[in-house]
Amino acid sequence: WPAEIAAAYRANDRQVIATRKAMQTVEPSLADGEQRYQLVSKFPIFDQDGSVVMVGGAGVDITDRIRADEALSAQALRYKTLMETSADSIYVLNERGDLREANAAFLGRRGYTAAEAKGLNVADWDARWTREQLQELLQEKLRKVDAHSVFETRHRCKDGSVFDVEASVTRVRIGGEQLFFCVTRDITERKQGEDRLR
């Protein structure tokens, strides 16, 4: 084995010998020149006098699981970075329109704290449609084949002020639950410019 891998094996063997106890650890390995990982159980083997004479072990290749975990971690970091740094409002609704998650831009623009946002429904901030109309729209979107739509609407802040937004909504199914991933952009200035041109 390459010196670094051999040293890791030997250090674990020595720990089993010193403690006289079994251990479970992840050890690197090589297969056809490719770095892989094993979940290894090592245990002491005693002679008739109770002295450790050998270290036994059994390993299972977990390379695919480790790589999947690393990919998920990288994806989670990208998602977290996007949510935290986007100037656009990003939020997630369930099929009833209840707010499941929202970024700082969403909260700040509408004047809510994260604690206040818990329990909000899209009807609490959408000023264009009534609660009943919004429920109908959500159910209609659930029935449609097209999972993505872009439209304009108006959003209401906690203080009652209203502003124009362009909304991009994508319907996805995660773990058996229908969710709407929404990105909205404040288009107040654009609308005002259009009004001036007219």
Secondary structure, 3 states (H helix, E strand, C coil): CCHHHHHHHHHHHHHHHHHCCCEEEEEEEEECCEEEEEEEEEEEEECCCCCEEEEEEEEEECHHHHHHHHHHHHHHHHHHHHHHHCCCEEEEEECCCEEEEECHHHHHHHCCCHHHHCCCEHHHCECCCCHHHHHHHHHHHHHCCCCEEEEEEEEECCCCCEEEEEEEEEEEEECCEEEEEEEEEECHHHHHHHHHHC
